[in-house]
Amino acid sequence: MTRIPLHNANNMPLQAPLIPDPFVPYECPGNRSLNAICQGDPAVLGQYLENTPFTLAGDRFLVYVSDFTNCRKAPFMDAGIVIPVRFGDREGGYFLFEYEDNDAAIAAGRDLWGYPKKFGTIDLTERTNGATASVVRHGVPLITIDCTFDGTQAEPLKTTPHLNIHIQPAPDGKILNKRVIARDTSPDFQMTSCRWGTAAVSLGALATDPLSPLGPVRVLAANYVIGDFFATEQNGWGKTIADLVTNGIAAEGA
């Protein structure tokens, strides 16, 4: 009889865990990202934050697509929209929407750190003088970015540390745990190139993915960054910085 290998896993199913354990450390050499710095309506941005403990930190936001397919532990494409926010005396980036194309990476980000990841079909293509990117979910285009490298620049956004709301539902439909988790891998990123330019961004919507209220999108500038990504033991894990309760904040940020 062939003996079935068993895993001492921290996630399900025990016989064939979805998330590689341990998930950290991992790396992605040659990580590529197309980042559009956009300006929005503070009233609209604020509406997305009404059921969070965060406050808006300006009128700009980030639309990005990133290629992590060189990650050996779980190759994936990643995309999303990030809003700079304040939480107590901290400033960072809150992910409004995020999409990936690998269920292991989706589960790891959601279960471990509270990233709002969903499945999407994602493409990032480099051209001679620019780059294009797209995200499609259930056949509906949600994000498109078309960038031309002409040197146009904008002041970078502060989107790290990532400030996520991690919610663990209880078996009876209530909330078992709700917390704010901070995570920042940026100190270990090693950039090899960065090209700036102008870009056009369009956003679509599904009933479960309301991106379009952010548009029409005014893009200030975009950049195409290539470098080596590292999620190290020191910075790759997340840290709980506040426990939340149903009616408010139970710790820092009240």
N, C-alpha and C positions, 0 to 999 in steps of 0.2 A: 504494500500500500504506500502510495506517495504521501508524505507528510505535508500538510498545508502550512505554509509559513504564516506565523502570527505576528502582529505588530503591537508594540507597546505604545499605542497612539493616543493623542489628546483630542481626537475628533472621530467622527463616525464615517462609515461603519468600521467597527474594530477589526474586522477581518480584512478590510481593504480600505484604509483611511483615504479620504479625499484630499486632505491637506497634507503635504509632506511634513513629517515631524522629525526634528524641529524644522520649521519653515525658515527661520533665521539661523545662521547667516545665508545670504544669497547675493548674487551679483549679476550684472548685465553689461558686459563689455560692448561698446559701440551702440549704446542706447541713443535713439534719435527722438527728438521732440519738436513739434511745431506748436508754438505758443502765440496766441493772439491776445493782445492787451486791449480790452474794450472799455468803453464808457457807457454807463447805463443810467436809468432814471432811479434816483435814490428811493423814491416812493415804491417802485416796483421791487427793487432789491430788498427793501425793508419788509415787504409782504412775505417774502420767502423765509424770513427770519422770525416771524411772529410766534411760532411755536417752538422756538429755541431759546437758550439762555444767552445768545450772542447779540451784540449790537454792531451795526454797520460801521465800517472804517473807510469811508470814502465812497465815490461813485463809480469806481472802476471794478472790472472783474476779468477773470482769465478763462479763455476757451482754449483747450489744448488737445492734441493727439500725440501719443508716445508709443514707441516701438520697443517692447521688452522681449522680442522673440529670441534674443541671444541669451536669455536667462535659462540655464540648464535645469534648474529645479522645477520651474513651471513657466514655459515660454508663453507670452501673451501680448496682445495689443491692449492699450489703455487709452481712455479719453474721458474728458469731463469738463465741468464748469466749476470754478472755485471763486468764492467771494472773500475778500479780506474782512476780518471781523475782529472785535475786541471781546475778551472774556476776563472780567476783573482787570488786573494789570497786565494781561497778556494780549498780544496781537498775533494773529496767524491767519490761516486760510481754512474756510469751511467749504466742503464739497457739497454743492447743491445736487449735482448729478454726476454719475461716473459709470462708465461702460467698459467691459472687457470681454474677451472671447475664449477664455479658458475657465472651466468651472472650478478648478483647483485654486486659481488665483482669485476668482470671485469669492469663493468661500473663505479663503484665508483673510482677505481684506475685510470682509463683513464680520466674520466670527471673532477674529483676533482684535481688530482695531476700530470697527464701526464705520468703515468706508461704505457709502451707499451704492455698492456695485451691482450692476445688472448686466445681462448678456447683450452684446451688440456685435454687429459685423463691422470691422474697422479697417481702414486703409490709410496708409501714409506713403506718398510717392514723391521722390525728389526729382526735380527737373534741372536743366542746365542753369536757369536763372530764377528758380523758385521751387515751391513745394505745394502739394495739395493734400488734403486729408478729408476723410468722411466717416460718419458713424450712421449705421442703419439698424433699426430695431423693429422687428415684426414687419419688415418690408417698407418702413417709413423712414425717410432721411431725417435724422435729428440734428446732425452737425455737419456743416461743410466749411472748410477753410481753404482759401485760394490765395497764396502768398507769392509776391514777386520781390526778389532780392534787389532793392535799390538803395539800401543804406539808411532808410528812414528809421528813426529810433524813438522810443518813448521811455519815460522813467519806469524802471522795473517795479512790479508789484511785490508786496510782502505777502507771500502765501504760505510761509513756513513759520513756526511748526504747523502741521495740519491739526486742526481742532475738530474732532469727530464726536458725534453723539452715538454712543454704543448702546443699543437696546436689545435686551434678551427677553423675549416673550415667555410668559409662564404657561404651563400646560393647560391651565383653566382659562386662558385668554387674557389674563392680566399681565402686568409687567413684572418680571422677576428681578431684573437689574436694569438700571439706566444710569449712564455715567458719561463724563467728558474724558476723552482720551487724547493726549497730545503725542505726536510722532514727527520726527524730523531727521530724515536721512541726508539732508543737503550738505552737512559738513564733510561727508565722505565722497561726494560726487566730484569726479575729475573731468573737467570740460576740455575737449580737444578743439572744438570750433564753434563759432556762433555767427550766423549771418542774419542781418536785419533787413526788414523791408515793409512794404505796404501789403495790406491783405483785405479781403472781403470775407465776411462770416455770415452764414445764414443758419437759422435755427428752426427746426420743426417741432411737432408735438404729437403725443399720444395722450389719451385720457389719463394714463398713469405716469406720463413723463411730460409735464408742462414746461417745456423750454421756451416756446415761442413768445411768451409775455416779455422776455428779455429783449426782444427785437422791436423794430429793426435795429440792427447792431451797428454802432459806430466804432470802428476799429482805429485805434490810435497808431499802432504799429504791431509788427509781429517779428518773432525770431525763430530761427531753425537751429537747434542746439544738438551737437553730437558730443558724447562723452561716455565715461565708464561709471556706471551706477553701482553702488555698494550698499547693502543693508547689513551693517556690521552688528556684532554682539552689543556694542556700546550704543549705537543709534538706530538699529533696525527694529527694535521692539518698541511698543507704545507704552505710555505711562498714564495711569489713571490720575487725573488732577482734580476731579470733583465727582462725588456721588450725587445723583439727582433723584428726587422723589416725584411722585405723580403731581403734586401741587406746587412744586417749586424746587429750589436748589438746597440740598442738604449740607453742602460744604462751600468751598471757595466760589466766589462769583455771585453770592446772594445780593 
